[in-house]
Amino acid sequence: GVSAGVRFNIALNEMRTFIIQPEINYSLRSNRTDNIIASSGQQNPETISLNQRNTMHYIEIPLLARLDFGIDTRYYVNIGPSFSYALSGREKLESNVPAIESYNRKADFDNRFNRTD
């Protein structure tokens, strides 16, 4: 999905080899699962189709320690914790099975999804 944000580099020494890097990011995360089952009935073969899609909008706040090294070519490694909070989301199910009802609704953060990560 889409991801955008802002980050700041705060150097803790003159050579800029150790940096604290706080960030605030927006992230769109989605997943899709398609289940198609063809029954092997000889008289009337039937295809069962279930398509599920979840889309979530997150704010992410990582706080990273950045270690820079190298002379001519600079390399770096980021290490640190990150906190994510789901702002909103949708869950959708398309079914061709009469016993399984299709839906398109807001994400259920009380029972089905975690709001924090």
All heavy atoms as an XYZ file, in Angstrom:
944
protein
N       0.808     -1.190      0.000
C       0.000      0.000      0.000
C       0.848      1.248      0.000
O       2.071      1.213     -0.146
N       0.211      2.350      0.179
C       0.852      3.658      0.176
C       1.479      3.913      1.541
O       0.937      3.538      2.573
C      -0.194      4.758     -0.126
C       0.409      6.135     -0.043
C      -0.826      4.515     -1.477
N       2.628      4.568      1.527
C       3.297      4.943      2.765
C       3.936      6.311      2.572
O       4.562      6.565      1.545
C       4.365      3.909      3.118
O       4.987      4.244      4.332
N       3.754      7.201      3.549
C       4.349      8.534      3.488
C       4.609      9.001      4.916
O       3.931      8.575      5.851
C       3.412      9.508      2.783
N       5.597      9.888      5.059
C       5.874     10.364      6.403
C       6.981     11.383      6.463
O       7.507     11.815      5.438
N       7.314     11.749      7.692
C       8.399     12.699      7.950
C       9.340     12.077      8.971
O       8.918     11.354      9.849
C       7.881     14.026      8.556
C       8.234     15.209      7.754
C       6.474     13.996      8.943
N      10.612     12.401      8.811
C      11.598     11.926      9.778
C      12.597     13.045     10.045
O      12.776     13.945      9.225
C      12.307     10.676      9.286
C      13.260     10.940      8.164
C      14.020      9.712      7.797
N      14.957     10.049      6.738
C      15.526      9.195      5.962
N      15.267      7.920      6.113
N      16.359      9.583      5.044
N      13.236     12.940     11.178
C      14.249     13.913     11.576
C      15.498     13.153     11.974
O      15.421     12.085     12.574
C      13.763     14.749     12.766
C      12.483     15.472     12.491
C      11.273     14.933     12.873
C      12.488     16.690     11.838
C      10.089     15.587     12.611
C      11.313     17.358     11.572
C      10.109     16.807     11.957
N      16.659     13.701     11.627
C      17.929     13.125     12.050
C      18.568     14.059     13.063
O      18.834     15.220     12.756
C      18.872     12.929     10.858
C      18.423     11.806      9.956
O      17.698     10.930     10.378
N      18.857     11.831      8.725
N      18.806     13.549     14.256
C      19.431     14.320     15.326
C      20.784     13.677     15.620
O      20.849     12.602     16.236
C      18.543     14.333     16.591
C      17.152     14.876     16.245
C      19.192     15.144     17.699
C      16.103     14.618     17.300
N      21.864     14.318     15.144
C      23.215     13.778     15.332
C      23.642     13.963     16.784
O      23.455     15.027     17.367
C      24.187     14.470     14.391
N      24.225     12.924     17.346
C      24.677     12.981     18.730
C      26.194     13.102     18.848
O      26.715     13.124     19.958
C      24.182     11.753     19.500
C      22.652     11.624     19.576
C      22.282     10.385     20.361
C      22.030     12.861     20.211
N      26.906     13.165     17.711
C      28.343     13.419     17.744
C      28.731     14.208     16.493
O      27.956     14.327     15.547
C      29.145     12.124     17.895
C      28.958     11.181     16.736
O      28.340     11.507     15.734
N      29.506      9.977     16.867
N      29.913     14.772     16.484
C      30.348     15.645     15.389
C      30.513     14.910     14.069
O      30.275     15.476     13.011
C      31.670     16.328     15.760
C      31.520     17.411     16.802
C      32.842     18.101     17.078
O      33.706     18.131     16.179
O      32.997     18.600     18.200
N      30.904     13.670     14.096
C      31.117     12.911     12.858
C      29.815     12.340     12.286
O      29.820     11.711     11.246
C      32.128     11.792     13.099
C      33.511     12.322     13.445
S      34.718     11.005     13.606
C      34.709     10.284     12.000
N      28.727     12.549     12.956
C      27.410     12.066     12.532
C      27.395     10.547     12.329
O      26.817     10.046     11.376
C      26.945     12.786     11.277
C      26.767     14.279     11.461
C      26.172     14.957     10.246
N      24.928     14.377      9.783
C      23.707     14.659     10.251
N      23.576     15.528     11.226
N      22.646     14.079      9.748
N      28.044      9.827     13.227
C      28.035      8.368     13.133
C      26.943      7.746     14.015
O      26.571      6.599     13.805
C      29.396      7.776     13.534
O      29.735      8.231     14.846
C      30.469      8.182     12.539
N      26.446      8.504     14.992
C      25.344      8.025     15.835
C      24.238      9.067     15.789
O      24.437     10.218     16.174
C      25.810      7.776     17.272
C      24.735      7.164     18.122
C      24.275      5.886     17.859
C      24.184      7.881     19.156
C      23.270      5.329     18.630
C      23.185      7.318     19.944
C      22.730      6.043     19.682
N      23.077      8.667     15.306
C      21.964      9.583     15.063
C      20.698      8.992     15.669
O      20.452      7.786     15.572
C      21.760      9.786     13.535
C      22.991     10.457     12.937
C      20.500     10.574     13.227
C      23.012     10.477     11.423
N      19.891      9.839     16.300
C      18.544      9.452     16.725
C      17.601      9.895     15.605
O      17.668     11.041     15.156
C      18.160     10.122     18.065
C      19.087      9.646     19.182
C      16.703      9.850     18.399
C      18.992      8.187     19.512
N      16.740      8.986     15.169
C      15.875      9.276     14.025
C      14.407      9.004     14.382
O      13.891      7.919     14.166
C      16.302      8.393     12.847
C      15.520      8.640     11.581
C      16.083      7.837     10.433
O      17.257      7.942     10.119
N      15.248      7.022      9.818
N      13.679      9.999     14.917
C      12.238      9.827     15.141
C      11.477     10.040     13.819
O      11.895     10.819     12.974
C      11.910     10.918     16.159
C      12.953     11.952     15.959
C      14.176     11.254     15.453
N      10.359      9.334     13.666
C       9.552      9.430     12.456
C       8.066      9.438     12.803
O       7.663      8.940     13.843
C       9.809      8.230     11.524
C      11.225      8.069     11.078
C      11.421      6.864     10.168
O      10.418      6.248      9.742
O      12.578      6.546      9.879
N       7.264      9.981     11.889
C       5.806      9.857     11.921
C       5.398      9.487     10.498
O       5.693     10.217      9.554
C       5.116     11.154     12.366
C       5.528     11.521     13.782
C       3.598     10.998     12.278
C       5.001     12.857     14.253
N       4.732      8.339     10.355
C       4.396      7.828      9.034
C       2.925      7.451      8.948
O       2.325      7.012      9.935
C       5.218      6.570      8.706
C       6.690      6.826      8.742
O       7.178      7.774      8.158
N       7.420      5.986      9.452
N       2.364      7.589      7.752
C       1.047      7.053      7.416
C       1.287      5.812      6.558
O       2.156      5.805      5.689
C       0.220      8.069      6.626
C      -0.944      7.417      5.914
C      -2.103      7.098      6.607
C      -0.866      7.077      4.580
C      -3.159      6.473      5.979
C      -1.914      6.448      3.935
C      -3.057      6.150      4.636
O      -4.088      5.520      4.003
N       0.502      4.762      6.802
C       0.679      3.537      6.051
C      -0.686      2.930      5.733
O      -1.541      2.819      6.609
C       1.501      2.547      6.878
O       1.602      1.314      6.230
N      -0.882      2.565      4.480
C      -2.079      1.846      4.048
C      -1.680      0.392      3.879
O      -0.791      0.069      3.080
C      -2.599      2.406      2.725
C      -3.739      1.637      2.069
C      -4.992      1.695      2.939
C      -4.021      2.190      0.696
N      -2.296     -0.485      4.648
C      -1.985     -1.914      4.581
C      -3.231     -2.659      4.133
O      -4.324     -2.401      4.623
C      -1.566     -2.443      5.953
C      -0.363     -1.753      6.522
C      -0.062     -2.297      7.896
N       0.915     -1.474      8.586
C       1.253     -1.657      9.838
N       0.715     -2.618     10.543
N       2.152     -0.867     10.398
N      -3.042     -3.578      3.229
C      -4.183     -4.378      2.784
C      -3.736     -5.799      2.494
O      -2.568     -6.058      2.237
C      -4.843     -3.755      1.550
O      -3.953     -3.767      0.465
N      -4.689     -6.708      2.583
C      -4.429     -8.082      2.183
C      -5.660     -8.629      1.484
O      -6.767     -8.145      1.657
C      -4.021     -8.956      3.371
C      -5.151     -9.196      4.333
O      -6.158     -8.503      4.321
N      -4.993    -10.177      5.186
N      -5.438     -9.625      0.671
C      -6.527    -10.229     -0.082
C      -6.320    -11.737     -0.080
O      -5.211    -12.227     -0.314
C      -6.540     -9.699     -1.506
C      -7.625    -10.288     -2.340
C      -7.590     -9.729     -3.738
N      -8.587    -10.418     -4.527
C      -9.343     -9.840     -5.426
N      -9.201     -8.558     -5.660
N     -10.222    -10.532     -6.101
N      -7.406    -12.466      0.159
C      -7.386    -13.912      0.141
C      -8.490    -14.398     -0.785
O      -9.647    -14.030     -0.604
C      -7.613    -14.488      1.558
O      -6.662    -13.918      2.449
C      -7.474    -15.990      1.570
N      -8.125    -15.192     -1.776
C      -9.094    -15.772     -2.698
C      -9.130    -17.275     -2.486
O      -8.091    -17.941     -2.569
C      -8.720    -15.478     -4.156
C      -8.745    -14.001     -4.475
O      -9.603    -13.292     -3.918
O      -7.916    -13.547     -5.279
N     -10.312    -17.802     -2.204
C     -10.491    -19.241     -2.038
C     -11.472    -19.720     -3.094
O     -12.638    -19.325     -3.088
C     -11.045    -19.569     -0.645
C     -10.093    -19.157      0.453
O      -8.979    -19.650      0.505
N     -10.506    -18.249      1.299
N     -11.003    -20.542     -3.990
C     -11.851    -21.101     -5.033
C     -11.749    -22.622     -4.935
O     -10.657    -23.191     -5.017
C     -11.416    -20.618     -6.436
C     -11.514    -19.099     -6.482
C     -12.270    -21.257     -7.511
C     -10.924    -18.484     -7.725
N     -12.889    -23.256     -4.724
C     -12.926    -24.696     -4.532
C     -13.869    -25.282     -5.584
O     -15.016    -24.859     -5.690
C     -13.434    -25.061     -3.117
C     -12.568    -24.376     -2.064
C     -13.476    -26.564     -2.929
C     -13.164    -24.368     -0.690
N     -13.393    -26.218     -6.336
C     -14.234    -26.906     -7.322
C     -14.577    -28.276     -6.762
O     -13.687    -29.080     -6.474
C     -13.509    -27.032     -8.649
N     -15.873    -28.531     -6.569
C     -16.274    -29.830     -6.049
C     -16.181    -30.867     -7.156
O     -16.270    -30.560     -8.339
C     -17.700    -29.759     -5.490
O     -18.615    -29.538     -6.542
N     -16.021    -32.092     -6.766
C     -15.853    -33.159     -7.753
C     -17.141    -33.964     -7.928
O     -17.089    -35.136     -8.235
C     -14.697    -34.066     -7.339
O     -14.960    -34.610     -6.068
N     -18.278    -33.317     -7.696
C     -19.558    -33.997     -7.902
C     -19.713    -34.390     -9.359
O     -19.444    -33.604    -10.253
N     -20.157    -35.624     -9.604
C     -20.221    -36.092    -10.980
C     -21.431    -35.540    -11.722
O     -21.354    -35.286    -12.913
C     -20.218    -37.610    -10.992
C     -18.921    -38.158    -10.438
C     -18.850    -39.662    -10.542
O     -19.729    -40.296    -11.105
N     -17.799    -40.238     -9.995
N     -22.535    -35.370    -11.049
C     -23.746    -34.874    -11.696
C     -23.679    -33.371    -11.938
O     -23.841    -32.911    -13.055
C     -24.976    -35.191    -10.818
C     -25.260    -36.663    -10.691
C     -26.020    -37.161    -11.901
O     -26.713    -36.410    -12.562
N     -25.853    -38.439    -12.213
N     -23.470    -32.600    -10.891
C     -23.455    -31.137    -10.972
C     -22.219    -30.578    -10.276
O     -22.286    -30.193     -9.117
C     -24.717    -30.540    -10.316
C     -25.973    -30.946    -11.031
O     -26.016    -30.946    -12.257
N     -26.994    -31.310    -10.261
N     -21.075    -30.534    -10.939
C     -19.897    -29.948    -10.277
C     -20.142    -28.466     -9.987
O     -20.748    -27.755    -10.788
C     -18.781    -30.138    -11.291
C     -19.432    -30.453    -12.576
C     -20.810    -30.964    -12.287
N     -19.707    -28.035     -8.813
C     -19.967    -26.669     -8.372
C     -18.651    -26.001     -7.967
O     -17.791    -26.625     -7.372
C     -20.923    -26.689     -7.172
C     -21.293    -25.332     -6.659
C     -22.199    -25.409     -5.440
O     -22.402    -26.512     -4.904
O     -22.683    -24.355     -5.021
N     -18.535    -24.726     -8.314
C     -17.357    -23.962     -7.911
C     -17.765    -23.009     -6.798
O     -18.699    -22.228     -6.943
C     -16.786    -23.169     -9.093
O     -16.419    -24.092    -10.118
C     -15.570    -22.386     -8.670
N     -17.058    -23.101     -5.686
C     -17.307    -22.224     -4.533
C     -16.222    -21.156     -4.533
O     -15.042    -21.461     -4.629
C     -17.271    -23.030     -3.221
C     -18.400    -24.060     -3.215
C     -17.359    -22.100     -2.030
C     -18.328    -25.041     -2.071
N     -16.646    -19.904     -4.419
C     -15.693    -18.788     -4.456
C     -15.896    -17.896     -3.245
O     -17.003    -17.416     -2.994
C     -15.917    -17.994     -5.753
O     -15.140    -16.834     -5.729
N     -14.820    -17.681     -2.482
C     -14.805    -16.750     -1.354
C     -13.630    -15.805     -1.553
O     -12.491    -16.249     -1.637
C     -14.643    -17.479     -0.026
C     -15.744    -18.449      0.378
C     -15.337    -19.221      1.612
C     -17.040    -17.710      0.613
N     -13.888    -14.516     -1.643
C     -12.842    -13.504     -1.815
C     -12.923    -12.532     -0.649
O     -13.946    -11.882     -0.460
C     -13.025    -12.753     -3.142
C     -13.020    -13.692     -4.321
O     -12.186    -14.572     -4.395
N     -13.957    -13.527     -5.225
N     -11.850    -12.454      0.121
C     -11.814    -11.578      1.297
C     -10.725    -10.534      1.124
O      -9.625    -10.843      0.673
C     -11.558    -12.389      2.555
C     -11.592    -11.557      3.811
C     -11.411    -12.410      5.060
O     -10.998    -13.562      4.985
N     -11.722    -11.844      6.192
N     -11.045     -9.286      1.490
C     -10.070     -8.198      1.416
C     -10.210     -7.316      2.653
O     -11.305     -6.924      3.014
C     -10.283     -7.367      0.159
C      -9.254     -6.274      0.037
C      -9.433     -5.476     -1.238
N      -8.411     -4.467     -1.288
C      -7.518     -4.354     -2.245
N      -7.521     -5.184     -3.245
N      -6.622     -3.410     -2.207
N      -9.076     -7.026      3.287
C      -9.023     -6.123      4.439
C      -8.099     -4.967      4.094
O      -7.012     -5.175      3.557
C      -8.491     -6.848      5.683
C      -9.356     -8.014      6.075
O     -10.571     -7.934      6.030
N      -8.734     -9.119      6.436
N      -8.523     -3.748      4.421
C      -7.730     -2.553      4.172
C      -7.685     -1.738      5.457
O      -8.740     -1.431      6.022
C      -8.350     -1.702      3.038
O      -8.486     -2.530      1.883
C      -7.493     -0.514      2.717
N      -6.487     -1.397      5.923
C      -6.305     -0.662      7.176
C      -5.451      0.583      6.954
O      -4.482      0.554      6.194
C      -5.617     -1.544      8.218
C      -6.295     -2.841      8.491
S      -7.864     -2.613      9.290
C      -8.452     -4.277      9.318
N      -5.793      1.657      7.656
C      -5.045      2.913      7.624
C      -4.361      3.081      8.978
O      -5.028      3.117     10.013
C      -5.984      4.096      7.364
C      -6.744      3.962      6.086
N      -6.276      4.435      4.895
C      -7.941      3.376      5.811
C      -7.141      4.176      3.941
N      -8.165      3.530      4.472
N      -3.025      3.189      8.960
C      -2.239      3.254     10.194
C      -1.421      4.536     10.286
O      -0.968      5.073      9.282
C      -1.231      2.095     10.248
C      -1.799      0.784     10.683
C      -2.324     -0.107      9.752
C      -1.799      0.418     12.017
C      -2.831     -1.329     10.145
C      -2.298     -0.804     12.415
C      -2.820     -1.667     11.475
O      -3.318     -2.873     11.872
N      -1.204      4.972     11.527
C      -0.177      5.956     11.867
C       0.910      5.171     12.584
O       0.626      4.400     13.505
C      -0.741      7.063     12.799
C      -1.544      8.064     12.005
C       0.347      7.768     13.565
C      -0.721      8.951     11.096
N       2.146      5.342     12.137
C       3.281      4.628     12.733
C       4.273      5.634     13.303
O       4.559      6.655     12.670
C       3.993      3.783     11.675
C       3.108      2.747     11.045
C       3.778      2.056      9.878
O       4.589      2.689      9.172
O       3.491      0.866      9.673
N       4.792      5.320     14.485
C       5.763      6.199     15.137
C       6.964      5.353     15.569
O       6.981      4.800     16.658
C       5.146      6.924     16.349
C       3.904      7.679     15.909
C       6.147      7.851     17.000
C       3.082      8.253     17.033
N       7.976      5.219     14.695
C       9.208      4.541     15.099
C      10.190      5.531     15.732
O      10.222      6.704     15.364
C       9.760      3.989     13.786
C       9.144      4.787     12.713
C       7.886      5.404     13.260
N      10.958      5.069     16.678
C      12.048      5.847     17.276
C      13.309      5.012     17.083
O      13.511      4.009     17.758
C      11.808      6.124     18.756
C      12.893      6.912     19.461
C      13.123      8.268     18.790
C      12.563      7.091     20.921
N      14.137      5.440     16.139
C      15.262      4.620     15.709
C      16.599      5.214     16.123
O      16.781      6.427     16.117
C      15.238      4.475     14.184
C      13.945      3.911     13.600
C      13.977      3.988     12.091
C      13.711      2.494     14.068
N      17.527      4.339     16.471
C      18.928      4.712     16.636
C      19.606      4.325     15.323
O      19.456      3.210     14.844
C      19.551      3.966     17.798
N      20.304      5.268     14.737
C      20.941      5.034     13.433
C      22.450      5.072     13.609
O      23.008      6.042     14.123
C      20.486      6.106     12.457
C      21.120      6.001     11.108
C      20.506      6.995     10.166
N      21.434      7.313      9.087
C      21.095      7.985      8.016
N      19.872      8.442      7.888
N      21.980      8.222      7.093
N      23.115      4.008     13.168
C      24.570      3.916     13.229
C      25.109      4.033     11.810
O      24.815      3.196     10.953
C      24.992      2.584     13.847
C      24.419      2.292     15.237
C      24.724      0.868     15.646
C      24.968      3.271     16.242
N      25.875      5.089     11.521
C      26.472      5.313     10.199
C      27.925      4.866     10.207
O      28.630      5.045     11.192
C      26.419      6.803      9.835
C      25.035      7.248      9.432
O      24.061      6.648      9.907
O      24.922      8.205      8.640
N      28.378      4.299      9.092
C      29.775      3.912      8.966
C      30.156      3.923      7.489
O      29.319      3.982      6.611
C      30.037      2.539      9.609
C      29.145      1.452      9.109
C      29.533      0.644      8.057
C      27.903      1.224      9.693
C      28.715     -0.357      7.588
C      27.077      0.224      9.234
C      27.482     -0.571      8.180
N      31.450      3.895      7.235
C      31.969      3.933      5.872
C      32.668      5.256      5.603
O      32.326      6.280      6.189
N      33.648      5.251      4.705
C      34.408      6.459      4.375
C      33.883      7.068      3.073
O      33.227      8.089      3.080
C      35.919      6.140      4.259
C      36.434      5.496      5.545
C      36.708      7.401      3.916
C      36.468      6.402      6.741
N      34.187      6.462      1.940
C      33.740      7.001      0.651
C      32.247      6.739      0.434
O      31.510      7.620      0.032
C      34.546      6.397     -0.494
C      36.007      6.826     -0.433
O      36.262      7.949      0.058
O      36.875      6.039     -0.846
N      31.832      5.511      0.663
C      30.418      5.154      0.561
C      29.886      4.981      1.970
O      30.469      4.259      2.773
C      30.244      3.841     -0.227
O      30.850      3.990     -1.508
C      28.787      3.501     -0.387
N      28.788      5.682      2.282
C      28.233      5.627      3.628
C      27.156      4.548      3.711
O      26.319      4.405      2.823
C      27.604      6.977      3.989
C      28.569      8.149      3.977
C      29.546      8.124      5.091
N      28.862      8.373      6.352
C      29.453      8.373      7.518
N      30.734      8.172      7.605
N      28.779      8.601      8.605
N      27.189      3.780      4.781
C      26.192      2.759      5.083
C      25.601      3.088      6.444
O      26.221      3.765      7.258
C      26.825      1.366      5.135
C      27.513      0.977      3.854
C      28.885      1.162      3.701
C      26.789      0.422      2.815
C      29.517      0.795      2.520
C      27.412      0.053      1.633
C      28.780      0.240      1.495
O      29.399     -0.117      0.335
N      24.408      2.581      6.688
C      23.834      2.774      8.016
C      22.917      1.623      8.379
O      22.429      0.894      7.524
C      23.095      4.106      8.134
C      21.863      4.234      7.280
C      20.619      3.855      7.769
C      21.936      4.747      5.992
C      19.483      3.974      6.986
C      20.808      4.879      5.217
C      19.583      4.480      5.716
O      18.463      4.610      4.940
N      22.690      1.480      9.684
C      21.802      0.469     10.246
C      20.861      1.186     11.199
O      21.304      1.992     12.030
C      22.602     -0.612     11.014
C      21.662     -1.592     11.682
C      23.575     -1.317     10.101
N      19.556      0.919     11.089
C      18.555      1.459     12.014
C      18.127      0.373     12.988
O      17.880     -0.765     12.586
C      17.314      1.934     11.265
C      17.530      3.246     10.561
O      18.351      4.046     10.956
N      16.775      3.472      9.506
N      18.029      0.734     14.254
C      17.592     -0.187     15.298
C      16.669      0.589     16.225
O      16.979      1.719     16.604
C      18.785     -0.720     16.121
C      19.791     -1.414     15.223
C      18.310     -1.656     17.223
C      21.108     -1.709     15.907
N      15.530     -0.016     16.595
C      14.674      0.650     17.567
C      13.231      0.198     17.514
O      12.811     -0.516     16.609
N      12.447      0.644     18.487
C      11.039      0.245     18.579
C      10.156      1.079     17.654
O      10.520      2.171     17.224
C      10.702      0.520     20.044
C      11.572      1.683     20.396
C      12.856      1.460     19.630
N       8.973      0.536     17.382
C       7.989      1.228     16.560
C       6.605      0.965     17.142
O       6.319     -0.139     17.609
C       8.059      0.720     15.127
O       7.091      1.339     14.332
N       5.748      1.966     17.109
C       4.368      1.848     17.577
C       3.441      2.190     16.415
O       3.667      3.173     15.708
C       4.117      2.806     18.751
C       2.677      2.860     19.175
C       2.134      1.825     19.913
C       1.877      3.926     18.819
C       0.795      1.865     20.297
C       0.551      3.973     19.196
C       0.011      2.939     19.944
N       2.417      1.372     16.182
C       1.441      1.619     15.120
C       0.039      1.653     15.719
O      -0.275      0.861     16.611
C       1.482      0.526     14.060
O       2.723      0.499     13.423
N      -0.795      2.543     15.193
C      -2.179      2.680     15.637
C      -3.090      2.712     14.408
O      -2.879      3.536     13.501
C      -2.355      3.964     16.460
C      -3.742      4.149     16.985
C      -4.154      3.483     18.131
C      -4.649      4.979     16.341
C      -5.439      3.641     18.620
C      -5.932      5.147     16.829
C      -6.319      4.472     17.971
O      -7.598      4.632     18.448
N      -4.076      1.835     14.357
C      -5.004      1.777     13.226
C      -6.046      2.889     13.365
O      -6.791      2.938     14.350
C      -5.686      0.427     13.162
N      -6.073      3.786     12.404
C      -7.044      4.880     12.404
C      -8.421      4.396     11.966
O      -9.437      4.774     12.545
C      -6.574      5.996     11.473
C      -5.235      6.624     11.815
C      -4.777      7.545     10.703
C      -5.337      7.372     13.128
N      -8.459      3.591     10.906
C      -9.719      3.062     10.390
C      -9.415      1.877      9.491
O      -8.261      1.584      9.205
C     -10.480      4.135      9.609
O      -9.763      4.502      8.445
N     -10.469      1.227      9.036
C     -10.280      0.101      8.138
C     -11.602     -0.431      7.624
O     -12.669     -0.067      8.114
N     -11.529     -1.280      6.609
C     -12.703     -1.935      6.023
C     -12.382     -3.405      5.818
O     -11.254     -3.782      5.541
C     -13.078     -1.309      4.696
C     -13.538      0.115      4.861
C     -14.521      0.590      3.831
N     -15.798     -0.067      3.737
C     -16.848      0.169      4.519
N     -16.759      0.997      5.530
N     -17.992     -0.443      4.316
N     -13.409     -4.212      5.936
C     -13.298     -5.623      5.615
C     -14.437     -5.988      4.665
O     -15.565     -5.546      4.830
C     -13.292     -6.498      6.856
C     -14.446     -6.302      7.809
C     -14.344     -7.175      9.052
O     -13.823     -8.300      8.963
O     -14.796     -6.731     10.100
N     -14.090     -6.753      3.652
C     -15.042     -7.081      2.602
C     -14.940     -8.571      2.282
O     -13.845     -9.107      2.186
C     -14.728     -6.250      1.358
C     -15.654     -6.463      0.211
C     -15.261     -5.543     -0.943
C     -16.219     -5.691     -2.106
N     -15.868     -4.781     -3.212
N     -16.096     -9.211      2.135
C     -16.150    -10.617      1.754
C     -17.157    -10.765      0.618
O     -18.289    -10.286      0.721
C     -16.570    -11.510      2.926
C     -16.715    -13.000      2.598
C     -15.353    -13.632      2.376
C     -17.475    -13.724      3.683
N     -16.725    -11.398     -0.466
C     -17.610    -11.715     -1.582
C     -17.735    -13.229     -1.657
O     -16.724    -13.929     -1.702
C     -17.052    -11.162     -2.887
C     -16.985     -9.658     -2.916
C     -16.269     -9.136     -4.157
O     -15.617     -9.928     -4.867
O     -16.353     -7.919     -4.387
N     -18.970    -13.712     -1.663
C     -19.217    -15.144     -1.638
C     -20.291    -15.507     -2.660
O     -21.267    -14.779     -2.822
C     -19.682    -15.552     -0.235
O     -20.180    -16.866     -0.233
N     -20.132    -16.649     -3.311
C     -21.187    -17.148     -4.187
C     -21.939    -18.303     -3.536
O     -22.695    -19.008     -4.185
C     -20.627    -17.554     -5.557
C     -19.788    -18.821     -5.509
O     -19.403    -19.282     -4.436
N     -19.502    -19.383     -6.673
N     -21.723    -18.489     -2.228
C     -22.382    -19.545     -1.466
C     -23.546    -18.931     -0.695
O     -23.334    -18.006      0.090
C     -21.386    -20.210     -0.483
C     -22.057    -21.316      0.296
C     -20.163    -20.711     -1.218
N     -24.781    -19.411     -0.898
C     -25.930    -18.817     -0.204
C     -25.821    -18.852      1.317
O     -26.292    -17.947      1.998
C     -27.118    -19.655     -0.684
C     -26.661    -20.285     -1.953
C     -25.181    -20.447     -1.834
N     -25.166    -19.863      1.877
C     -25.055    -19.982      3.338
C     -24.032    -19.009      3.935
O     -24.029    -18.766      5.132
C     -24.678    -21.406      3.708
N     -23.163    -18.422      3.098
C     -22.155    -17.480      3.575
C     -22.483    -16.108      3.004
O     -22.384    -15.889      1.799
C     -20.731    -17.912      3.170
C     -20.423    -19.291      3.746
C     -19.710    -16.887      3.640
C     -19.099    -19.865      3.295
N     -22.875    -15.203      3.883
C     -23.326    -13.881      3.455
C     -22.144    -12.960      3.121
O     -21.191    -12.862      3.886
C     -24.166    -13.254      4.574
C     -24.801    -11.944      4.210
C     -25.668    -11.400      5.329
O     -26.164    -12.192      6.144
O     -25.848    -10.174      5.377
N     -22.221    -12.297      1.984
C     -21.209    -11.302      1.609
C     -21.399    -10.055      2.474
O     -22.497     -9.767      2.935
C     -21.342    -10.928      0.138
O     -21.082    -12.040     -0.671
N     -20.292     -9.314      2.702
C     -20.396     -8.070      3.460
C     -19.322     -7.090      3.014
O     -18.333     -7.458      2.410
C     -20.309     -8.320      4.966
C     -19.077     -9.078      5.420
C     -17.859     -8.426      5.578
C     -19.142    -10.438      5.704
C     -16.726     -9.109      5.990
C     -18.011    -11.131      6.116
C     -16.814    -10.460      6.269
O     -15.700    -11.136      6.669
N     -19.552     -5.829      3.322
C     -18.598     -4.737      3.117
C     -18.842     -3.773      4.274
O     -19.825     -3.038      4.263
C     -18.819     -4.065      1.762
C     -17.773     -3.012      1.473
O     -16.906     -2.733      2.287
N     -17.863     -2.403      0.308
N     -17.987     -3.808      5.274
C     -18.242     -3.058      6.517
C     -16.951     -2.489      7.085
O     -15.854     -2.848      6.663
C     -18.907     -3.974      7.534
C     -18.035     -5.149      7.910
C     -18.744     -6.124      8.815
N     -17.886     -7.244      9.144
C     -18.297     -8.472      9.317
N     -19.569     -8.766      9.236
N     -17.443     -9.425      9.612
N     -17.129     -1.595      8.061
C     -15.974     -1.054      8.786
C     -15.293     -2.181      9.545
O     -15.950     -3.129      9.979
C     -16.422      0.017      9.785
C     -16.870      1.290      9.145
C     -17.218      2.312     10.216
C     -17.614      3.629      9.586
N     -17.928      4.631     10.607
N     -13.998     -2.060      9.711
C     -13.235     -3.074     10.447
C     -13.689     -3.106     11.905
O     -13.911     -2.071     12.523
C     -11.747     -2.781     10.364
N     -13.821     -4.308     12.433
C     -14.265     -4.519     13.808
C     -13.034     -4.602     14.718
O     -12.461     -5.669     14.898
C     -15.084     -5.807     13.879
C     -15.591     -6.117     15.267
O     -15.393     -5.296     16.186
O     -16.203     -7.187     15.446
N     -12.648     -3.457     15.279
C     -11.467     -3.417     16.142
C     -11.758     -3.933     17.546
O     -10.847     -4.158     18.329
C     -10.893     -1.998     16.210
C     -10.265     -1.564     14.918
C     -10.876     -0.614     14.119
C      -9.073     -2.119     14.486
C     -10.302     -0.219     12.926
C      -8.495     -1.741     13.291
C      -9.115     -0.787     12.512
N     -13.014     -4.138     17.884
C     -13.351     -4.675     19.203
C     -13.168     -6.189     19.271
O     -12.785     -6.721     20.303
C     -14.798     -4.317     19.567
C     -14.988     -2.825     19.755
O     -14.027     -2.149     20.201
O     -16.077     -2.323     19.440
N     -13.453     -6.896     18.155
C     -13.441     -8.352     18.197
C     -12.495     -9.030     17.201
O     -12.002    -10.106     17.465
C     -14.860     -8.892     17.950
C     -15.816     -8.437     19.022
O     -15.560     -8.599     20.196
N     -16.921     -7.842     18.606
N     -12.262     -8.432     16.028
C     -11.541     -9.135     14.975
C     -10.122     -8.627     14.725
O      -9.261     -9.384     14.312
C     -12.334     -9.069     13.667
C     -13.620     -9.855     13.721
C     -14.404     -9.843     12.428
N     -13.667     -9.882     11.198
C     -13.181    -10.959     10.612
N     -13.321    -12.134     11.179
N     -12.549    -10.893      9.451
N      -9.869     -7.352     14.919
C      -8.567     -6.776     14.583
C      -7.994     -6.037     15.786
O      -8.728     -5.447     16.567
C      -8.705     -5.779     13.425
C      -9.189     -6.381     12.149
C     -10.519     -6.268     11.790
C      -8.324     -7.082     11.328
C     -10.985     -6.835     10.621
C      -8.777     -7.648     10.143
C     -10.113     -7.521      9.801
N      -6.670     -6.048     15.909
C      -5.985     -5.240     16.920
C      -5.809     -3.837     16.380
O      -5.388     -3.653     15.251
C      -4.614     -5.829     17.252
C      -4.709     -7.135     17.979
O      -5.661     -7.381     18.705
N      -3.734     -7.975     17.770
N      -6.099     -2.849     17.190
C      -5.920     -1.466     16.771
C      -4.458     -1.041     16.903
O      -3.985     -0.202     16.155
C      -6.823     -0.544     17.592
C      -6.860      0.865     17.011
C      -7.879      1.753     17.663
N      -9.252      1.508     17.326
C      -9.876      1.997     16.256
N      -9.221      2.712     15.385
N     -11.135      1.746     16.050
N      -3.731     -1.631     17.840
C      -2.323     -1.262     18.034
C      -1.411     -2.395     17.601
O      -1.780     -3.572     17.633
C      -2.046     -0.920     19.510
O      -2.370     -2.051     20.311
C      -2.834      0.286     19.954
N      -0.210     -2.000     17.211
C       0.784     -2.966     16.763
C       2.127     -2.519     17.292
O       2.495     -1.374     17.186
C       0.793     -3.008     15.235
C       1.738     -4.037     14.666
O       2.147     -4.945     15.404
O       2.078     -3.919     13.486
